[in-house]
Amino acid sequence: MAYKISDECIMCGACASECPVNAISEGDGKYEIDPDTCIDCGTCAGVCPVEAPKAE
């Protein structure tokens, strides 16, 4: 299953720059992960300072 970014996101962009498949984009108030592109690698969760990306 794809990861999803929670409302804890602080819009720092760390996850987007580390995503190997470019599945993360800037959304309205938080970053968003495209579930069809996400490969469930967990890289985003590993670099997020507030642990906003969560496995669904």
Distance bins in CASP14 RR format, pairs under 12 A and 6 or more apart:
PFRMAT RR
TARGET T0000
AUTHOR 0000-0000-0000
RMODE 2
METHOD distances of the structure
MODEL  1
1 33 0 0 0 0 0 1 0 0 0 0 0
1 35 0 0 0 0 1 0 0 0 0 0 0
1 36 0 0 0 0 0 1 0 0 0 0 0
1 38 0 0 0 0 1 0 0 0 0 0 0
1 39 0 0 0 0 0 1 0 0 0 0 0
1 40 1 0 0 1 0 0 0 0 0 0 0
1 42 0 0 0 0 0 1 0 0 0 0 0
1 54 0 0 0 0 0 1 0 0 0 0 0
1 55 1 0 0 1 0 0 0 0 0 0 0
1 56 1 0 1 0 0 0 0 0 0 0 0
2 19 0 0 0 0 0 1 0 0 0 0 0
2 21 0 0 0 0 0 1 0 0 0 0 0
2 23 1 0 0 1 0 0 0 0 0 0 0
2 24 0 0 0 0 0 1 0 0 0 0 0
2 32 0 0 0 0 0 1 0 0 0 0 0
2 33 1 0 0 1 0 0 0 0 0 0 0
2 34 1 0 0 1 0 0 0 0 0 0 0
2 35 1 1 0 0 0 0 0 0 0 0 0
2 36 1 0 0 1 0 0 0 0 0 0 0
2 37 0 0 0 0 1 0 0 0 0 0 0
2 38 1 1 0 0 0 0 0 0 0 0 0
2 39 0 0 0 0 1 0 0 0 0 0 0
2 40 1 0 0 1 0 0 0 0 0 0 0
2 41 0 0 0 0 0 1 0 0 0 0 0
2 42 0 0 0 0 0 1 0 0 0 0 0
2 44 0 0 0 0 0 1 0 0 0 0 0
2 45 0 0 0 0 0 1 0 0 0 0 0
2 53 0 0 0 0 1 0 0 0 0 0 0
2 54 0 0 0 0 0 1 0 0 0 0 0
2 55 0 0 0 0 1 0 0 0 0 0 0
2 56 1 0 0 1 0 0 0 0 0 0 0
3 9 0 0 0 0 0 1 0 0 0 0 0
3 15 0 0 0 0 1 0 0 0 0 0 0
3 19 0 0 0 0 1 0 0 0 0 0 0
3 21 0 0 0 0 0 1 0 0 0 0 0
3 23 0 0 0 0 1 0 0 0 0 0 0
3 24 0 0 0 0 1 0 0 0 0 0 0
3 31 0 0 0 0 0 1 0 0 0 0 0
3 32 0 0 0 0 0 1 0 0 0 0 0
3 33 1 0 1 0 0 0 0 0 0 0 0
3 34 0 0 0 0 0 1 0 0 0 0 0
3 35 0 0 0 0 1 0 0 0 0 0 0
3 37 0 0 0 0 0 1 0 0 0 0 0
3 38 1 0 1 0 0 0 0 0 0 0 0
3 39 0 0 0 0 1 0 0 0 0 0 0
3 40 1 0 0 1 0 0 0 0 0 0 0
3 41 0 0 0 0 1 0 0 0 0 0 0
3 42 1 0 0 1 0 0 0 0 0 0 0
3 43 0 0 0 0 1 0 0 0 0 0 0
3 44 1 0 1 0 0 0 0 0 0 0 0
3 45 1 0 0 1 0 0 0 0 0 0 0
3 46 0 0 0 0 0 1 0 0 0 0 0
3 48 0 0 0 0 1 0 0 0 0 0 0
3 51 0 0 0 0 0 1 0 0 0 0 0
3 52 0 0 0 0 1 0 0 0 0 0 0
3 53 1 0 1 0 0 0 0 0 0 0 0
3 54 1 0 0 1 0 0 0 0 0 0 0
3 55 1 0 1 0 0 0 0 0 0 0 0
3 56 1 0 0 1 0 0 0 0 0 0 0
4 15 0 0 0 0 0 1 0 0 0 0 0
4 23 0 0 0 0 0 1 0 0 0 0 0
4 24 0 0 0 0 0 1 0 0 0 0 0
4 30 0 0 0 0 0 1 0 0 0 0 0
4 31 0 0 0 0 0 1 0 0 0 0 0
4 32 0 0 0 0 1 0 0 0 0 0 0
4 33 1 0 0 1 0 0 0 0 0 0 0
4 34 0 0 0 0 0 1 0 0 0 0 0
4 35 1 0 0 1 0 0 0 0 0 0 0
4 38 0 0 0 0 1 0 0 0 0 0 0
4 40 0 0 0 0 0 1 0 0 0 0 0
4 42 0 0 0 0 0 1 0 0 0 0 0
4 44 0 0 0 0 0 1 0 0 0 0 0
4 45 0 0 0 0 0 1 0 0 0 0 0
4 52 0 0 0 0 1 0 0 0 0 0 0
4 53 1 0 0 1 0 0 0 0 0 0 0
4 54 1 0 1 0 0 0 0 0 0 0 0
4 55 0 0 0 0 1 0 0 0 0 0 0
4 56 1 0 1 0 0 0 0 0 0 0 0
5 11 0 0 0 0 0 1 0 0 0 0 0
5 12 0 0 0 0 0 1 0 0 0 0 0
5 13 0 0 0 0 0 1 0 0 0 0 0
5 14 0 0 0 0 0 1 0 0 0 0 0
5 15 1 0 0 1 0 0 0 0 0 0 0
5 16 0 0 0 0 1 0 0 0 0 0 0
5 19 0 0 0 0 0 1 0 0 0 0 0
5 23 0 0 0 0 0 1 0 0 0 0 0
5 24 1 0 0 1 0 0 0 0 0 0 0
5 25 0 0 0 0 0 1 0 0 0 0 0
5 26 0 0 0 0 0 1 0 0 0 0 0
5 27 0 0 0 0 1 0 0 0 0 0 0
5 28 0 0 0 0 0 1 0 0 0 0 0
5 29 0 0 0 0 0 1 0 0 0 0 0
5 30 1 0 1 0 0 0 0 0 0 0 0
5 31 1 0 1 0 0 0 0 0 0 0 0
5 32 1 0 0 1 0 0 0 0 0 0 0
5 33 1 0 1 0 0 0 0 0 0 0 0
5 34 0 0 0 0 0 1 0 0 0 0 0
5 35 0 0 0 0 0 1 0 0 0 0 0
5 38 0 0 0 0 0 1 0 0 0 0 0
5 42 0 0 0 0 0 1 0 0 0 0 0
5 44 1 0 0 1 0 0 0 0 0 0 0
5 45 0 0 0 0 1 0 0 0 0 0 0
5 48 0 0 0 0 1 0 0 0 0 0 0
5 50 0 0 0 0 0 1 0 0 0 0 0
5 51 0 0 0 0 0 1 0 0 0 0 0
5 52 1 0 1 0 0 0 0 0 0 0 0
5 53 1 0 1 0 0 0 0 0 0 0 0
5 54 1 0 0 1 0 0 0 0 0 0 0
5 55 0 0 0 0 0 1 0 0 0 0 0
5 56 0 0 0 0 0 1 0 0 0 0 0
6 15 0 0 0 0 0 1 0 0 0 0 0
6 29 0 0 0 0 0 1 0 0 0 0 0
6 30 1 0 0 1 0 0 0 0 0 0 0
6 31 0 0 0 0 0 1 0 0 0 0 0
6 32 0 0 0 0 0 1 0 0 0 0 0
6 33 0 0 0 0 0 1 0 0 0 0 0
6 44 0 0 0 0 0 1 0 0 0 0 0
6 45 0 0 0 0 0 1 0 0 0 0 0
6 48 0 0 0 0 1 0 0 0 0 0 0
6 50 0 0 0 0 1 0 0 0 0 0 0
6 51 0 0 0 0 1 0 0 0 0 0 0
6 52 1 0 1 0 0 0 0 0 0 0 0
6 53 1 0 0 1 0 0 0 0 0 0 0
6 54 1 0 1 0 0 0 0 0 0 0 0
6 55 0 0 0 0 0 1 0 0 0 0 0
6 56 0 0 0 0 0 1 0 0 0 0 0
7 28 0 0 0 0 0 1 0 0 0 0 0
7 29 0 0 0 0 1 0 0 0 0 0 0
7 30 1 0 0 1 0 0 0 0 0 0 0
7 31 0 0 0 0 0 1 0 0 0 0 0
7 32 0 0 0 0 0 1 0 0 0 0 0
7 50 0 0 0 0 0 1 0 0 0 0 0
7 52 1 0 0 1 0 0 0 0 0 0 0
7 54 0 0 0 0 0 1 0 0 0 0 0
8 15 0 0 0 0 0 1 0 0 0 0 0
8 29 0 0 0 0 0 1 0 0 0 0 0
8 30 0 0 0 0 1 0 0 0 0 0 0
8 31 0 0 0 0 0 1 0 0 0 0 0
8 45 0 0 0 0 0 1 0 0 0 0 0
8 48 0 0 0 0 1 0 0 0 0 0 0
8 49 0 0 0 0 0 1 0 0 0 0 0
8 50 1 0 1 0 0 0 0 0 0 0 0
8 51 1 0 0 1 0 0 0 0 0 0 0
8 52 1 0 1 0 0 0 0 0 0 0 0
8 53 0 0 0 0 1 0 0 0 0 0 0
8 54 0 0 0 0 1 0 0 0 0 0 0
9 15 0 0 0 0 1 0 0 0 0 0 0
9 16 0 0 0 0 0 1 0 0 0 0 0
9 24 0 0 0 0 0 1 0 0 0 0 0
9 26 0 0 0 0 0 1 0 0 0 0 0
9 27 0 0 0 0 1 0 0 0 0 0 0
9 28 0 0 0 0 0 1 0 0 0 0 0
9 29 1 0 0 1 0 0 0 0 0 0 0
9 30 1 1 0 0 0 0 0 0 0 0 0
9 31 1 0 1 0 0 0 0 0 0 0 0
9 32 0 0 0 0 1 0 0 0 0 0 0
9 33 0 0 0 0 0 1 0 0 0 0 0
9 44 0 0 0 0 0 1 0 0 0 0 0
9 45 0 0 0 0 0 1 0 0 0 0 0
9 48 0 0 0 0 1 0 0 0 0 0 0
9 49 0 0 0 0 0 1 0 0 0 0 0
9 50 1 0 0 1 0 0 0 0 0 0 0
9 51 0 0 0 0 1 0 0 0 0 0 0
9 52 1 0 1 0 0 0 0 0 0 0 0
9 53 0 0 0 0 1 0 0 0 0 0 0
9 54 0 0 0 0 0 1 0 0 0 0 0
10 29 0 0 0 0 1 0 0 0 0 0 0
10 30 0 0 0 0 1 0 0 0 0 0 0
10 31 0 0 0 0 1 0 0 0 0 0 0
10 48 0 0 0 0 1 0 0 0 0 0 0
10 49 1 0 0 1 0 0 0 0 0 0 0
10 50 1 0 1 0 0 0 0 0 0 0 0
10 51 0 0 0 0 0 1 0 0 0 0 0
10 52 1 0 0 1 0 0 0 0 0 0 0
11 24 0 0 0 0 0 1 0 0 0 0 0
11 25 0 0 0 0 0 1 0 0 0 0 0
11 26 1 0 0 1 0 0 0 0 0 0 0
11 27 0 0 0 0 1 0 0 0 0 0 0
11 28 0 0 0 0 0 1 0 0 0 0 0
11 29 1 0 0 1 0 0 0 0 0 0 0
11 30 1 0 0 1 0 0 0 0 0 0 0
11 31 1 0 0 1 0 0 0 0 0 0 0
11 32 0 0 0 0 0 1 0 0 0 0 0
11 48 0 0 0 0 0 1 0 0 0 0 0
11 49 0 0 0 0 0 1 0 0 0 0 0
11 50 0 0 0 0 0 1 0 0 0 0 0
11 52 0 0 0 0 1 0 0 0 0 0 0
12 18 0 0 0 0 0 1 0 0 0 0 0
12 24 0 0 0 0 0 1 0 0 0 0 0
12 26 0 0 0 0 0 1 0 0 0 0 0
12 30 0 0 0 0 0 1 0 0 0 0 0
12 31 0 0 0 0 1 0 0 0 0 0 0
12 44 0 0 0 0 0 1 0 0 0 0 0
12 47 0 0 0 0 1 0 0 0 0 0 0
12 48 1 0 0 1 0 0 0 0 0 0 0
12 49 1 0 0 1 0 0 0 0 0 0 0
12 50 0 0 0 0 1 0 0 0 0 0 0
12 52 0 0 0 0 1 0 0 0 0 0 0
12 53 0 0 0 0 0 1 0 0 0 0 0
13 19 0 0 0 0 1 0 0 0 0 0 0
13 24 0 0 0 0 1 0 0 0 0 0 0
13 25 0 0 0 0 0 1 0 0 0 0 0
13 26 1 0 0 1 0 0 0 0 0 0 0
13 27 0 0 0 0 0 1 0 0 0 0 0
13 29 0 0 0 0 0 1 0 0 0 0 0
13 30 0 0 0 0 0 1 0 0 0 0 0
13 31 1 0 0 1 0 0 0 0 0 0 0
13 32 0 0 0 0 0 1 0 0 0 0 0
13 44 0 0 0 0 1 0 0 0 0 0 0
13 47 0 0 0 0 1 0 0 0 0 0 0
13 48 0 0 0 0 1 0 0 0 0 0 0
13 49 0 0 0 0 1 0 0 0 0 0 0
13 50 0 0 0 0 0 1 0 0 0 0 0
13 52 0 0 0 0 0 1 0 0 0 0 0
13 53 0 0 0 0 0 1 0 0 0 0 0
14 24 0 0 0 0 1 0 0 0 0 0 0
14 31 0 0 0 0 1 0 0 0 0 0 0
14 43 0 0 0 0 0 1 0 0 0 0 0
14 44 0 0 0 0 1 0 0 0 0 0 0
14 45 0 0 0 0 0 1 0 0 0 0 0
14 46 0 0 0 0 1 0 0 0 0 0 0
14 47 1 0 1 0 0 0 0 0 0 0 0
14 48 1 0 0 1 0 0 0 0 0 0 0
14 49 1 0 0 1 0 0 0 0 0 0 0
14 50 0 0 0 0 1 0 0 0 0 0 0
14 51 0 0 0 0 0 1 0 0 0 0 0
14 52 0 0 0 0 1 0 0 0 0 0 0
14 53 0 0 0 0 1 0 0 0 0 0 0
15 22 0 0 0 0 0 1 0 0 0 0 0
15 23 0 0 0 0 1 0 0 0 0 0 0
15 24 1 0 1 0 0 0 0 0 0 0 0
15 25 0 0 0 0 0 1 0 0 0 0 0
15 26 0 0 0 0 0 1 0 0 0 0 0
15 30 0 0 0 0 0 1 0 0 0 0 0
15 31 1 0 1 0 0 0 0 0 0 0 0
15 32 0 0 0 0 0 1 0 0 0 0 0
15 33 0 0 0 0 1 0 0 0 0 0 0
15 38 0 0 0 0 0 1 0 0 0 0 0
15 41 0 0 0 0 0 1 0 0 0 0 0
15 42 0 0 0 0 1 0 0 0 0 0 0
15 43 1 0 0 1 0 0 0 0 0 0 0
15 44 1 1 0 0 0 0 0 0 0 0 0
15 45 1 0 0 1 0 0 0 0 0 0 0
15 46 0 0 0 0 1 0 0 0 0 0 0
15 47 1 0 0 1 0 0 0 0 0 0 0
15 48 1 0 1 0 0 0 0 0 0 0 0
15 49 0 0 0 0 1 0 0 0 0 0 0
15 50 0 0 0 0 0 1 0 0 0 0 0
15 51 0 0 0 0 0 1 0 0 0 0 0
15 52 1 0 0 1 0 0 0 0 0 0 0
15 53 1 0 1 0 0 0 0 0 0 0 0
15 54 0 0 0 0 0 1 0 0 0 0 0
16 22 0 0 0 0 1 0 0 0 0 0 0
16 23 0 0 0 0 1 0 0 0 0 0 0
16 24 1 0 1 0 0 0 0 0 0 0 0
16 25 1 0 0 1 0 0 0 0 0 0 0
16 26 1 0 0 1 0 0 0 0 0 0 0
16 27 0 0 0 0 0 1 0 0 0 0 0
16 30 0 0 0 0 0 1 0 0 0 0 0
16 31 1 0 1 0 0 0 0 0 0 0 0
16 32 0 0 0 0 1 0 0 0 0 0 0
16 33 0 0 0 0 1 0 0 0 0 0 0
16 34 0 0 0 0 0 1 0 0 0 0 0
16 43 0 0 0 0 0 1 0 0 0 0 0
16 44 0 0 0 0 1 0 0 0 0 0 0
16 47 0 0 0 0 1 0 0 0 0 0 0
16 48 0 0 0 0 0 1 0 0 0 0 0
16 52 0 0 0 0 0 1 0 0 0 0 0
16 53 0 0 0 0 0 1 0 0 0 0 0
17 24 0 0 0 0 1 0 0 0 0 0 0
17 25 0 0 0 0 0 1 0 0 0 0 0
17 26 0 0 0 0 0 1 0 0 0 0 0
17 31 0 0 0 0 0 1 0 0 0 0 0
17 43 0 0 0 0 0 1 0 0 0 0 0
17 44 0 0 0 0 1 0 0 0 0 0 0
17 47 0 0 0 0 1 0 0 0 0 0 0
17 48 0 0 0 0 0 1 0 0 0 0 0
18 24 0 0 0 0 1 0 0 0 0 0 0
18 31 0 0 0 0 0 1 0 0 0 0 0
18 41 0 0 0 0 1 0 0 0 0 0 0
18 42 0 0 0 0 1 0 0 0 0 0 0
18 43 1 0 1 0 0 0 0 0 0 0 0
18 44 1 0 0 1 0 0 0 0 0 0 0
18 45 0 0 0 0 0 1 0 0 0 0 0
18 46 0 0 0 0 1 0 0 0 0 0 0
18 47 1 0 1 0 0 0 0 0 0 0 0
18 48 0 0 0 0 1 0 0 0 0 0 0
18 53 0 0 0 0 0 1 0 0 0 0 0
19 25 0 0 0 0 1 0 0 0 0 0 0
19 31 0 0 0 0 1 0 0 0 0 0 0
19 32 0 0 0 0 0 1 0 0 0 0 0
19 33 0 0 0 0 1 0 0 0 0 0 0
19 34 0 0 0 0 1 0 0 0 0 0 0
19 37 0 0 0 0 1 0 0 0 0 0 0
19 38 0 0 0 0 1 0 0 0 0 0 0
19 39 0 0 0 0 1 0 0 0 0 0 0
19 40 0 0 0 0 0 1 0 0 0 0 0
19 41 0 0 0 0 1 0 0 0 0 0 0
19 42 0 0 0 0 1 0 0 0 0 0 0
19 43 1 0 0 1 0 0 0 0 0 0 0
19 44 1 0 1 0 0 0 0 0 0 0 0
19 45 0 0 0 0 0 1 0 0 0 0 0
19 46 0 0 0 0 0 1 0 0 0 0 0
19 47 0 0 0 0 1 0 0 0 0 0 0
19 48 0 0 0 0 0 1 0 0 0 0 0
19 53 0 0 0 0 1 0 0 0 0 0 0
20 37 0 0 0 0 0 1 0 0 0 0 0
20 38 0 0 0 0 0 1 0 0 0 0 0
20 39 1 0 0 1 0 0 0 0 0 0 0
20 40 0 0 0 0 0 1 0 0 0 0 0
20 41 1 0 0 1 0 0 0 0 0 0 0
20 42 0 0 0 0 1 0 0 0 0 0 0
20 43 1 0 0 1 0 0 0 0 0 0 0
20 44 0 0 0 0 1 0 0 0 0 0 0
20 47 0 0 0 0 0 1 0 0 0 0 0
21 33 0 0 0 0 0 1 0 0 0 0 0
21 34 0 0 0 0 1 0 0 0 0 0 0
21 35 0 0 0 0 0 1 0 0 0 0 0
21 36 0 0 0 0 0 1 0 0 0 0 0
21 37 1 0 1 0 0 0 0 0 0 0 0
21 38 1 0 0 1 0 0 0 0 0 0 0
21 39 1 0 1 0 0 0 0 0 0 0 0
21 40 0 0 0 0 0 1 0 0 0 0 0
21 41 0 0 0 0 1 0 0 0 0 0 0
21 42 0 0 0 0 0 1 0 0 0 0 0
21 43 0 0 0 0 1 0 0 0 0 0 0
21 44 0 0 0 0 0 1 0 0 0 0 0
22 33 0 0 0 0 0 1 0 0 0 0 0
22 34 0 0 0 0 1 0 0 0 0 0 0
22 37 1 0 0 1 0 0 0 0 0 0 0
22 38 0 0 0 0 0 1 0 0 0 0 0
22 39 0 0 0 0 0 1 0 0 0 0 0
22 43 0 0 0 0 0 1 0 0 0 0 0
22 44 0 0 0 0 0 1 0 0 0 0 0
23 31 0 0 0 0 0 1 0 0 0 0 0
23 32 0 0 0 0 1 0 0 0 0 0 0
23 33 1 0 1 0 0 0 0 0 0 0 0
23 34 1 0 1 0 0 0 0 0 0 0 0
23 35 0 0 0 0 1 0 0 0 0 0 0
23 36 0 0 0 0 1 0 0 0 0 0 0
23 37 1 1 0 0 0 0 0 0 0 0 0
23 38 1 0 1 0 0 0 0 0 0 0 0
23 39 1 0 0 1 0 0 0 0 0 0 0
23 40 0 0 0 0 1 0 0 0 0 0 0
23 41 0 0 0 0 1 0 0 0 0 0 0
23 42 0 0 0 0 0 1 0 0 0 0 0
23 43 0 0 0 0 0 1 0 0 0 0 0
23 44 0 0 0 0 1 0 0 0 0 0 0
23 53 0 0 0 0 0 1 0 0 0 0 0
24 30 0 0 0 0 0 1 0 0 0 0 0
24 31 1 0 1 0 0 0 0 0 0 0 0
24 32 1 0 0 1 0 0 0 0 0 0 0
24 33 1 0 1 0 0 0 0 0 0 0 0
24 34 1 0 0 1 0 0 0 0 0 0 0
24 35 0 0 0 0 0 1 0 0 0 0 0
24 37 0 0 0 0 1 0 0 0 0 0 0
24 38 0 0 0 0 1 0 0 0 0 0 0
24 39 0 0 0 0 0 1 0 0 0 0 0
24 41 0 0 0 0 0 1 0 0 0 0 0
24 42 0 0 0 0 0 1 0 0 0 0 0
24 43 0 0 0 0 1 0 0 0 0 0 0
24 44 1 0 0 1 0 0 0 0 0 0 0
24 45 0 0 0 0 0 1 0 0 0 0 0
24 47 0 0 0 0 0 1 0 0 0 0 0
24 48 0 0 0 0 0 1 0 0 0 0 0
24 52 0 0 0 0 0 1 0 0 0 0 0
24 53 0 0 0 0 1 0 0 0 0 0 0
25 31 1 0 0 1 0 0 0 0 0 0 0
25 32 1 0 1 0 0 0 0 0 0 0 0
25 33 0 0 0 0 1 0 0 0 0 0 0
25 34 1 0 0 1 0 0 0 0 0 0 0
25 37 0 0 0 0 1 0 0 0 0 0 0
25 38 0 0 0 0 0 1 0 0 0 0 0
25 44 0 0 0 0 0 1 0 0 0 0 0
26 32 1 0 0 1 0 0 0 0 0 0 0
26 33 0 0 0 0 0 1 0 0 0 0 0
27 33 0 0 0 0 0 1 0 0 0 0 0
27 34 0 0 0 0 0 1 0 0 0 0 0
29 52 0 0 0 0 0 1 0 0 0 0 0
30 48 0 0 0 0 0 1 0 0 0 0 0
30 50 0 0 0 0 0 1 0 0 0 0 0
30 52 1 0 0 1 0 0 0 0 0 0 0
30 53 0 0 0 0 0 1 0 0 0 0 0
31 44 0 0 0 0 1 0 0 0 0 0 0
31 47 0 0 0 0 0 1 0 0 0 0 0
31 48 0 0 0 0 1 0 0 0 0 0 0
31 50 0 0 0 0 0 1 0 0 0 0 0
31 52 1 0 0 1 0 0 0 0 0 0 0
31 53 0 0 0 0 1 0 0 0 0 0 0
32 38 0 0 0 0 0 1 0 0 0 0 0
32 44 0 0 0 0 0 1 0 0 0 0 0
32 52 0 0 0 0 0 1 0 0 0 0 0
32 53 0 0 0 0 0 1 0 0 0 0 0
33 39 0 0 0 0 0 1 0 0 0 0 0
33 40 0 0 0 0 0 1 0 0 0 0 0
33 41 0 0 0 0 0 1 0 0 0 0 0
33 42 0 0 0 0 0 1 0 0 0 0 0
33 43 0 0 0 0 0 1 0 0 0 0 0
33 44 1 0 0 1 0 0 0 0 0 0 0
33 45 0 0 0 0 0 1 0 0 0 0 0
33 48 0 0 0 0 0 1 0 0 0 0 0
33 52 0 0 0 0 0 1 0 0 0 0 0
33 53 1 0 0 1 0 0 0 0 0 0 0
33 54 0 0 0 0 0 1 0 0 0 0 0
33 55 0 0 0 0 0 1 0 0 0 0 0
33 56 0 0 0 0 1 0 0 0 0 0 0
34 44 0 0 0 0 0 1 0 0 0 0 0
35 55 0 0 0 0 0 1 0 0 0 0 0
35 56 0 0 0 0 1 0 0 0 0 0 0
38 44 0 0 0 0 1 0 0 0 0 0 0
38 45 0 0 0 0 0 1 0 0 0 0 0
38 53 0 0 0 0 1 0 0 0 0 0 0
38 55 0 0 0 0 0 1 0 0 0 0 0
38 56 0 0 0 0 1 0 0 0 0 0 0
40 53 0 0 0 0 0 1 0 0 0 0 0
40 54 0 0 0 0 0 1 0 0 0 0 0
40 55 1 0 0 1 0 0 0 0 0 0 0
40 56 0 0 0 0 1 0 0 0 0 0 0
41 47 0 0 0 0 0 1 0 0 0 0 0
41 53 0 0 0 0 0 1 0 0 0 0 0
41 55 0 0 0 0 0 1 0 0 0 0 0
42 48 0 0 0 0 1 0 0 0 0 0 0
42 51 0 0 0 0 0 1 0 0 0 0 0
42 53 1 0 0 1 0 0 0 0 0 0 0
42 54 0 0 0 0 0 1 0 0 0 0 0
42 55 1 0 0 1 0 0 0 0 0 0 0
42 56 0 0 0 0 0 1 0 0 0 0 0
43 53 0 0 0 0 1 0 0 0 0 0 0
44 50 0 0 0 0 0 1 0 0 0 0 0
44 51 0 0 0 0 0 1 0 0 0 0 0
44 52 0 0 0 0 1 0 0 0 0 0 0
44 53 1 0 1 0 0 0 0 0 0 0 0
44 54 0 0 0 0 1 0 0 0 0 0 0
44 55 0 0 0 0 0 1 0 0 0 0 0
45 51 1 0 0 1 0 0 0 0 0 0 0
45 52 0 0 0 0 1 0 0 0 0 0 0
45 53 1 0 1 0 0 0 0 0 0 0 0
45 54 1 0 0 1 0 0 0 0 0 0 0
45 55 1 0 0 1 0 0 0 0 0 0 0
45 56 0 0 0 0 0 1 0 0 0 0 0
46 52 0 0 0 0 0 1 0 0 0 0 0
46 53 1 0 0 1 0 0 0 0 0 0 0
46 54 0 0 0 0 0 1 0 0 0 0 0
46 55 0 0 0 0 0 1 0 0 0 0 0
47 53 0 0 0 0 1 0 0 0 0 0 0
48 54 0 0 0 0 1 0 0 0 0 0 0
END
